[in-house]
């Protein structure tokens, strides 16, 4: 399997089939708690059996699908479960599922007993190239991921055979974050996806996208500066996602169209139409659904990407050349108009 290091304490394993050992080596681990979702329950059971085969007692709990898991109430229930199991400081929490599961499992691991080891087995392309990578965890409270912490998983396992079996809709959503990595830092990845679309070689797509995110995160783990480039398409995209109740990948696609328009106005970005064509070719939306514009603006106002000087957005000068700039009310108006919201 290919092994990509992110900083000193986190590794991503990418290959076909599960690795011989899912958990990192440990002389002190006594048990493992697995958090999963209905759509990944069969894989979670296989992971549990593999970990049991490694000699570690394992307990599996299946929660809801999607962002329904990312609530304070579900977190409280989970802490009670961990207490009942006697999960201790040297034990491990494993998240098996898509991005919402790894967000949630990472948050639980980072807060239980002030932080224990987390391992992710990502079962969606969206999770594999984005949510599982980089150590961001979170719960939703009035806005997207407003409760959270930074905490690297010790290991992320990405089985390409699992991703190959995804339905086209989930594959398409994952490609939104994969091509975003190309837009901001890897023009060769953009060319690959533009040429082959959803038929692009997944192992190469995942490897290149993870390498982009891993390099950025390793240099700015707490998002004090350059890591903000990973938010390309997310500033407006998160507002659309919460207001319209659509999936993250589809919302980010719409958000990138909006960010492209702002990029053209502020930086002379000449790739707005090409970007839109690539996204549409992946079966992704390039206009917003019918939604209350005022509510979208309100949610953008809650976004975490504010500082004392205002709202920051990642903007493109060209594919592979990205800048973080403060934007104005008029910039947001321009971006919303580009996706049909006036």
C-alpha positions in Angstrom: 0.0 0.0 0.0 1.1 3.6 -0.6 1.9 5.4 2.6 1.6 9.2 2.9 2.8 10.8 6.1 1.0 13.9 7.4 3.2 15.6 9.9 5.0 13.2 12.3 2.0 11.5 13.9 -0.5 10.6 11.2 -0.3 8.3 8.1 -2.6 7.5 5.2 -2.6 4.1 3.7 -4.0 3.8 0.1 -4.3 0.6 -1.8 -6.5 -2.2 -3.0 -7.8 -4.3 -0.1 -7.5 -3.7 3.6 -4.0 -3.6 5.1 -2.8 -6.7 7.1 -3.1 -4.6 10.2 -5.7 -1.9 10.5 -4.5 -0.5 13.8 -1.1 1.0 14.4 1.1 -1.2 16.7 0.5 -0.8 20.4 1.6 -2.6 23.6 -1.0 -0.9 25.8 -4.2 -1.0 23.8 -6.9 -3.2 25.5 -10.0 -2.6 23.4 -11.3 -0.8 20.4 -14.7 1.0 19.9 -15.9 1.3 16.3 -18.3 4.0 15.2 -20.1 3.5 11.9 -23.3 4.2 9.9 -25.9 1.9 8.3 -24.5 2.4 4.8 -21.1 1.1 5.9 -22.2 -1.4 8.5 -21.0 -4.5 6.5 -17.5 -3.0 6.0 -17.5 -2.0 9.7 -18.3 -5.6 10.7 -15.4 -6.8 8.5 -13.1 -4.2 10.1 -14.2 -5.4 13.5 -13.5 -9.0 12.6 -10.0 -8.0 11.3 -9.2 -6.1 14.5 -10.4 -9.0 16.6 -8.1 -11.2 14.5 -5.3 -8.9 15.6 -6.1 -9.9 19.1 -7.9 -6.7 20.3 -11.5 -7.0 21.7 -13.7 -4.8 19.6 -17.1 -3.2 20.1 -19.2 -1.8 17.2 -22.0 0.8 17.3 -23.9 1.9 14.2 -25.4 5.4 14.3 -27.4 7.3 11.7 -26.2 8.2 8.2 -24.9 11.6 7.2 -24.9 14.7 9.3 -27.6 13.3 11.5 -24.8 11.8 13.6 -23.0 15.2 14.1 -25.1 16.4 17.1 -24.3 17.2 20.8 -27.1 14.7 21.7 -25.5 11.9 19.8 -22.1 12.8 21.3 -23.6 12.5 24.8 -25.0 9.0 24.0 -21.6 8.0 22.7 -19.7 9.1 25.8 -22.1 7.0 27.9 -21.4 4.0 25.6 -17.7 4.5 25.9 -18.0 4.7 29.7 -20.0 1.5 29.8 -17.3 -0.2 27.7 -14.5 1.1 29.9 -12.6 2.6 27.0 -9.4 4.0 28.5 -6.6 6.4 27.6 -4.6 3.8 25.7 -7.5 2.4 23.7 -8.6 3.3 20.2 -11.8 4.7 18.5 -12.2 3.7 14.9 -14.5 5.6 12.5 -15.8 3.5 9.6 -17.8 5.3 7.0 -18.1 8.6 5.2 -17.0 12.1 6.1 -19.7 12.7 8.7 -18.6 9.5 10.6 -15.0 10.4 10.6 -15.8 14.0 11.6 -17.8 12.6 14.5 -15.5 9.8 15.5 -12.5 12.2 15.5 -14.4 14.6 17.7 -15.3 11.8 20.2 -11.8 10.5 20.3 -10.4 14.0 20.7 -12.6 14.8 23.7 -12.9 11.4 25.5 -10.5 11.4 28.4 -9.0 14.5 26.9 -8.0 12.7 23.8 -7.3 9.1 22.7 -6.1 7.5 19.5 -8.3 7.7 16.4 -8.2 5.6 13.3 -10.4 6.1 10.2 -11.5 3.6 7.6 -13.0 5.9 4.9 -15.7 4.3 2.8 -16.6 7.2 0.5 -14.5 9.1 -2.0 -15.6 12.4 -0.4 -14.3 11.2 3.0 -11.2 9.7 1.6 -9.9 12.9 -0.1 -11.3 15.4 2.3 -13.0 14.8 5.7 -10.7 11.9 6.8 -7.5 13.9 6.0 -6.1 16.7 8.0 -7.4 16.3 11.5 -10.5 18.6 11.5 -13.4 17.2 13.5 -16.7 18.6 14.2 -20.4 18.7 15.2 -23.1 20.9 13.7 -24.7 23.5 15.9 -26.7 26.2 14.1 -24.0 26.1 11.4 -21.6 23.7 9.8 -19.0 22.2 12.2 -19.2 25.1 14.7 -18.3 22.7 17.5 -15.0 20.9 16.9 -11.3 20.5 17.4 -8.1 19.7 15.6 -6.8 16.2 16.2 -4.9 14.0 13.8 -6.0 10.4 13.4 -3.1 8.0 13.9 -4.0 6.3 10.7 -6.4 6.6 7.8 -7.1 3.5 5.7 -8.4 4.0 2.1 -9.4 0.8 0.2 -9.7 1.6 -3.5 -11.8 -1.5 -4.0 -14.5 -0.1 -1.6 -14.5 3.2 -3.5 -14.7 1.4 -6.9 -18.0 -0.1 -5.7 -19.6 3.3 -4.9 -22.8 4.3 -6.8 -22.2 7.1 -9.3 -23.9 9.8 -7.2 -21.5 9.2 -4.3 -18.6 9.0 -6.7 -19.5 12.3 -8.2 -19.7 14.0 -4.8 -16.2 12.8 -4.0 -14.9 14.1 -7.2 -16.0 17.6 -6.2 -13.4 17.6 -3.4 -10.8 15.8 -5.5 -10.9 18.3 -8.3 -10.9 21.1 -5.8 -7.4 19.8 -4.7 -6.4 20.1 -8.4 -7.8 23.6 -8.8 -5.8 24.9 -5.9 -2.5 23.0 -6.2 -2.3 20.3 -8.9 -3.1 21.2 -12.5 -2.2 17.7 -13.6 -5.0 16.3 -11.5 -7.4 18.9 -13.1 -6.2 17.6 -16.6 -6.7 14.0 -15.5 -10.3 14.6 -14.3 -11.2 16.9 -17.2 -10.1 14.2 -19.6 -11.5 11.0 -18.0 -14.3 12.3 -15.7 -15.7 9.8 -13.3 -13.8 7.1 -15.2 -10.5 8.6 -14.0 -8.2 6.1 -12.2 -9.3 6.3 -8.6 -6.0 5.2 -7.1 -4.2 8.1 -8.8 -7.0 10.6 -8.1 -7.0 9.7 -4.4 -3.3 9.7 -4.1 -2.8 13.1 -5.8 -5.7 14.7 -3.8 -4.5 13.3 -0.5 -0.9 14.5 -1.3 -2.2 18.0 -1.9 -4.1 18.2 1.4 -1.4 16.4 3.3 1.3 18.9 2.2 -0.9 21.9 3.1 -2.0 20.5 6.5 1.5 19.5 7.5 2.6 23.1 7.2 -0.4 24.7 8.9 -2.2 22.2 11.1 -4.3 24.7 13.1 -5.3 26.8 10.0 -3.4 29.9 11.0 -2.6 30.8 7.4 -2.1 28.8 4.2 -4.4 25.9 5.2 -7.2 28.3 4.3 -6.7 27.5 0.6 -8.4 24.2 1.3 -11.6 26.1 1.8 -11.9 27.0 -1.9 -15.6 26.8 -2.6 -16.6 26.3 1.0 -17.4 29.8 2.2 -20.5 30.1 0.1 -20.8 26.4 -0.3 -21.3 25.7 3.4 -24.1 28.4 3.4 -25.8 26.6 0.5 -25.4 23.2 2.1 -27.0 24.2 5.4 -29.8 26.4 3.9 -30.8 23.9 1.1 -30.1 20.7 3.0 -28.0 19.3 0.1 -24.9 17.1 0.3 -21.4 18.5 1.0 -19.9 17.6 -2.3 -22.8 19.1 -4.3 -22.7 22.3 -2.2 -18.9 22.6 -2.7 -19.3 22.3 -6.4 -21.8 25.2 -6.4 -19.5 27.1 -4.0 -16.6 26.7 -6.4 -18.6 28.3 -9.2 -19.4 31.2 -6.9 -15.7 31.5 -5.8 -14.6 31.3 -9.5 -16.8 34.3 -10.3 -15.3 36.3 -7.4 -11.8 35.1 -8.5 -12.4 36.5 -12.0 -13.5 39.8 -10.7 -10.7 40.2 -8.1 -7.7 38.3 -9.6 -8.5 38.1 -13.3 -9.1 34.3 -13.2 -9.7 33.1 -16.7 -10.8 29.6 -16.0 -14.4 30.2 -14.8 -16.1 28.5 -17.8 -13.6 25.6 -17.9 -14.1 25.0 -14.2 -17.9 25.0 -14.6 -17.7 22.6 -17.6 -15.5 20.2 -15.6 -17.9 20.2 -12.7 -20.9 19.8 -14.9 -19.1 16.9 -16.7 -18.8 15.1 -13.3 -22.6 15.3 -12.8 -22.2 18.1 -10.2 -24.6 21.1 -10.0 -23.3 24.5 -11.0 -26.3 26.6 -10.0 -27.9 26.8 -6.5 -31.3 25.2 -5.8 -34.2 27.4 -4.8 -33.2 28.7 -1.4 -33.7 31.8 0.8 -30.8 34.1 -0.1 -31.1 35.9 3.2 -30.7 32.6 5.0 -27.6 31.8 2.9 -26.1 35.2 3.8 -26.9 34.6 7.5 -25.1 31.3 7.4 -22.1 32.8 5.6 -22.0 35.3 8.4 -21.6 32.4 10.9 -18.8 30.9 8.9 -15.6 30.1 10.8 -13.5 31.9 8.2 -13.9 35.3 9.7 -11.2 37.2 11.4 -11.0 40.7 12.9 -10.7 42.2 9.4 -13.7 40.4 7.9 -14.5 37.3 5.8 -11.8 35.5 4.1 -12.1 33.5 0.9 -9.8 31.3 -1.1 -9.6 32.7 -4.7 -7.9 31.5 -7.8 -5.5 33.5 -10.0 -5.1 30.4 -12.2 -5.4 26.6 -11.7 -2.8 25.8 -9.1 -2.4 29.5 -8.0 -4.6 30.3 -5.1 -4.7 33.2 -2.7 -6.6 34.0 0.5 -8.2 37.4 0.5 -10.7 39.4 2.5 -13.9 39.9 0.6 -16.7 42.4 0.7 -20.5 42.3 0.8 -20.4 43.1 -2.9 -18.1 40.2 -3.6 -20.5 37.8 -2.0 -23.4 39.3 -4.0 -21.4 38.7 -7.2 -20.7 35.1 -6.2 -24.3 34.4 -5.3 -25.5 35.9 -8.6 -23.1 33.6 -10.5 -25.0 30.6 -9.1 -28.4 32.1 -9.7 -29.2 33.7 -6.3 -30.1 37.3 -6.5 
